[in-house]
């Protein structure tokens, strides 16, 4: 059972000016954008487990995301696969409020919380290769944090501001994934490779304003690979392993381009401690440093993972 926790956000840089729109005109468009951004957290993915996009002009975060997730197969005799993620993201577009005479910038920080679960079954192709169809479901919530701009709202009479002032919307997602999982384990090295295609449809419900009903699709193709081998050193009466990792994710549908890129690549290196000799729940602990890059974005992150 593997849980991955991004301990530090990926410091990424994006080009271009911050988003601006007229309040009341494009609020629904931003609701769709928030759900499109939430689609990045709908799938367990190393490249977006911790991601931060900075404004190209102010340097302030326009988007930040952290994800905690994992997956495991119960046993070889009963190959039921279960996975789950918990994610938080913060989206910070800037609206322009106007009463016809004056225009004022309105910071409209939107916070999203979501969890995704998946249930699948392993079909063995060979002793090392498995085909794994997965059914996915997601539930999430988007909440606006614009109370600091209350004085601005008092000058603008528009029902669409209900959501920006004190509103929230809920979202659900349904879909599935297809995965090929290769586990090539030998005495002196171990190789893991996963190839995955995911399609999840997201839709809002329970919004405090009809103006911000939205929908989006999370469509993603990803490749992840990891190499583990002994370093020649020992700790906890077990070999210390070095870990090399790479991952590539390509985004389709509403996920494509919403943050300025269509794909991300990650290169990682780390060390792994084996505690399986002792009567503890955690059998392996890995510390990873990753370099993530894509079109107009790049950065470094630190990750910590444990196996049971």
C-alpha positions in Angstrom: 0.0 0.0 0.0 1.5 3.2 -1.1 0.8 6.7 0.1 2.5 9.7 -1.5 2.8 13.1 0.4 4.3 16.1 -1.3 6.1 17.8 1.5 7.0 21.0 -0.3 5.2 22.7 -3.2 6.7 22.7 -6.7 7.9 26.2 -7.3 6.8 26.7 -10.9 6.8 29.9 -13.0 4.2 30.7 -15.6 4.3 33.5 -18.2 1.5 36.0 -18.9 -0.6 38.5 -17.0 -3.1 37.5 -14.2 -6.7 36.7 -15.3 -9.1 39.6 -15.3 -12.8 39.7 -16.1 -15.8 41.9 -15.5 -17.8 40.8 -12.6 -21.1 39.4 -13.7 -20.0 38.7 -17.2 -17.6 35.8 -17.0 -18.4 34.3 -13.6 -19.8 31.1 -15.1 -16.6 30.9 -17.3 -14.5 31.0 -14.1 -16.7 28.3 -12.5 -16.0 26.0 -15.4 -12.3 26.9 -15.0 -12.3 26.0 -11.4 -13.8 22.6 -12.2 -11.2 22.2 -14.9 -8.5 22.9 -12.4 -10.1 20.5 -10.0 -9.8 17.8 -12.7 -6.0 17.9 -12.1 -6.6 16.5 -8.6 -9.1 13.9 -9.8 -6.4 11.4 -10.8 -3.4 10.2 -8.7 -0.5 11.7 -10.5 3.1 12.4 -9.5 3.6 15.4 -11.8 0.7 17.4 -10.2 0.7 16.0 -6.6 2.3 19.4 -5.6 2.0 22.2 -8.1 2.2 26.0 -7.7 1.8 28.5 -10.6 3.0 32.1 -10.0 1.7 35.2 -11.7 4.2 36.3 -14.3 3.8 40.0 -13.3 3.3 40.0 -9.5 5.0 36.7 -8.5 2.0 35.9 -6.2 0.6 32.5 -6.5 -2.4 32.4 -8.9 -2.8 28.6 -8.4 -1.5 26.1 -5.9 -2.3 22.5 -5.3 -1.3 19.7 -3.0 -2.4 16.1 -3.2 -2.2 13.1 -0.9 -3.0 9.7 -2.4 -2.2 6.0 -2.8 -3.4 2.7 -4.2 -2.9 -1.0 -3.5 -4.1 -4.5 -4.6 -5.4 -6.6 -1.7 -3.7 -9.9 -2.7 -2.7 -12.1 -5.6 -5.5 -14.5 -4.8 -8.1 -11.7 -4.5 -6.8 -8.9 -6.9 -9.2 -6.2 -5.9 -7.5 -2.8 -6.5 -8.4 0.2 -4.3 -7.1 3.8 -4.7 -7.9 7.2 -3.2 -6.7 10.8 -3.1 -7.3 13.9 -1.0 -6.5 17.2 -2.6 -6.6 20.9 -1.9 -6.1 23.7 -4.4 -6.3 27.5 -4.4 -7.3 29.5 -7.5 -6.8 33.3 -7.4 -8.2 35.1 -10.4 -8.7 38.8 -10.3 -12.1 40.3 -11.3 -12.8 43.9 -12.2 -15.9 45.3 -10.4 -17.6 48.3 -11.9 -20.6 50.4 -11.1 -20.5 52.2 -14.4 -18.2 55.0 -13.3 -15.4 53.4 -11.3 -13.5 50.1 -11.7 -11.9 48.3 -8.8 -9.9 45.1 -8.7 -11.6 42.3 -6.7 -9.4 39.5 -5.5 -11.6 36.4 -5.5 -9.7 33.6 -4.0 -11.4 30.2 -4.6 -10.5 27.2 -2.5 -11.2 23.7 -3.7 -11.3 20.5 -1.7 -11.8 17.1 -3.3 -11.5 13.4 -2.8 -11.4 10.7 -5.4 -11.8 6.9 -4.9 -11.2 4.1 -7.4 -12.2 0.4 -7.4 -10.6 -1.9 -9.9 -9.6 -5.5 -10.6 -6.3 -6.9 -11.8 -6.3 -9.2 -14.8 -2.9 -11.0 -15.2 -1.5 -10.9 -18.8 1.8 -12.5 -17.7 3.3 -13.2 -14.3 4.6 -9.6 -14.2 2.1 -7.6 -16.3 -1.4 -6.8 -15.3 -4.4 -5.1 -17.0 -6.4 -3.1 -14.5 -9.8 -1.4 -15.3 -10.8 1.1 -12.6 -14.1 2.8 -11.8 -13.6 6.3 -10.4 -15.8 8.6 -8.4 -15.0 12.1 -7.1 -16.7 14.6 -4.7 -15.4 18.1 -4.2 -16.3 21.6 -2.9 -15.4 25.1 -4.1 -15.7 28.0 -1.7 -15.1 31.7 -2.4 -13.1 33.9 0.0 -13.9 37.4 -0.9 -15.1 38.9 2.3 -12.2 41.3 2.3 -13.7 43.0 -0.7 -17.0 43.6 0.9 -16.7 47.4 0.4 -16.3 46.9 -3.3 -19.4 44.7 -3.5 -21.5 47.4 -1.8 -21.0 49.5 -4.9 -22.0 46.9 -7.4 -25.6 45.6 -7.7 -25.5 42.2 -9.4 -27.0 38.9 -8.3 -23.9 37.1 -9.7 -21.9 38.5 -6.8 -23.7 36.2 -4.4 -21.2 33.5 -5.1 -18.2 35.7 -4.9 -19.3 37.3 -1.6 -20.2 34.3 0.5 -20.8 31.4 -1.9 -19.8 27.8 -2.6 -20.6 25.1 -5.0 -20.2 21.3 -4.8 -19.0 19.1 -7.5 -19.1 15.4 -8.3 -17.3 13.3 -10.9 -17.8 9.8 -12.4 -15.7 8.0 -14.9 -13.0 5.4 -15.1 -9.4 4.4 -16.0 -7.5 1.7 -17.8 -4.1 0.8 -16.6 -1.2 -1.5 -17.5 1.0 -2.3 -14.5 4.4 -4.0 -14.9 6.3 -5.3 -11.8 9.7 -6.7 -12.8 11.4 -7.6 -9.6 14.8 -9.3 -9.4 17.3 -9.8 -6.5 19.5 -6.8 -7.4 17.0 -4.4 -8.8 13.3 -3.7 -9.1 11.4 -2.0 -12.0 7.8 -0.7 -11.8 6.0 0.8 -14.8 2.4 2.1 -15.0 0.6 3.2 -18.2 -2.8 4.8 -17.5 -5.6 6.5 -19.4 -8.3 8.3 -17.4 -11.7 9.9 -18.3 -13.8 11.5 -15.5 -16.7 13.9 -16.0 -17.1 16.6 -13.4 -20.3 18.6 -12.8 -21.4 21.1 -10.1 -24.4 20.9 -7.8 -25.7 22.8 -4.9 -24.3 26.1 -5.9 -25.4 29.2 -4.0 -25.9 31.0 -7.4 -27.3 29.8 -10.7 -24.7 31.9 -12.4 -21.9 29.6 -11.4 -23.1 26.1 -12.5 -20.2 24.5 -14.3 -18.9 21.3 -15.7 -15.6 19.9 -16.9 -13.9 16.7 -18.1 -10.7 15.2 -16.6 -9.0 13.3 -19.5 -5.4 12.3 -18.9 -2.8 9.9 -20.3 0.2 9.2 -18.1 3.3 7.1 -17.9 5.2 6.4 -14.7 8.3 4.4 -14.1 10.6 3.7 -11.2 14.0 1.8 -10.8 15.2 0.7 -7.3 18.5 -0.9 -6.5 20.9 -1.3 -3.5 23.4 1.4 -2.9 25.9 -0.9 -1.2 25.1 0.6 2.2 22.9 -0.8 4.9 20.5 0.6 7.6 18.0 -1.0 9.9 19.6 -4.3 9.0 18.5 -4.0 5.4 20.1 -2.6 2.2 19.6 1.1 1.5 18.3 1.5 -2.0 18.6 4.4 -4.4 15.5 5.3 -6.5 15.3 6.7 -10.0 11.9 7.8 -11.2 10.3 9.4 -14.3 6.7 10.4 -15.1 4.9 12.0 -18.0 1.3 13.2 -18.1 -0.6 14.6 -21.1 -3.9 16.3 -20.6 -6.9 16.3 -22.9 -10.4 17.8 -22.7 -11.0 20.7 -20.3 -7.7 20.0 -18.5 -5.7 20.8 -21.5 -4.3 24.3 -21.5 -6.3 25.6 -18.5 -3.0 26.3 -16.6 -1.0 27.1 -19.8 0.4 23.7 -20.6 -0.9 20.4 -22.1 1.7 18.1 -20.5 4.2 17.8 -17.7 7.3 15.7 -17.2 8.9 14.7 -13.9 12.4 13.4 -13.2 13.2 12.2 -9.7 16.0 10.7 -7.6 15.9 9.6 -4.0 16.8 7.1 -1.3 14.7 4.3 0.3 15.0 2.7 3.8 13.7 -0.8 4.4 12.2 -1.4 7.9 10.5 -4.7 7.1 12.7 -6.6 9.6 11.1 -4.9 12.5 7.5 -5.3 13.8 6.3 -1.9 12.4 3.5 -1.1 10.0 5.7 0.8 7.6 7.9 -1.5 5.6 9.6 1.1 3.3 10.2 4.9 3.5 11.3 6.9 0.4 12.5 10.5 0.2 12.4 11.9 -3.4 13.5 15.1 -5.1 11.8 15.8 -8.4 12.3 18.3 -11.2 9.0 19.0 -13.0 8.8 20.9 -16.4 6.5 21.6 -19.2 5.5 24.4 -21.5 6.2 27.7 -19.7 6.5 25.9 -16.3 9.3 24.3 -14.4 10.2 23.7 -10.7 11.5 21.4 -8.0 9.6 19.5 -5.3 10.4 17.3 -2.4 8.3 14.2 -1.7 8.0 11.6 1.0 6.4 8.2 0.5 5.8 5.1 2.7 4.8 1.5 1.8 2.9 -0.9 4.0 
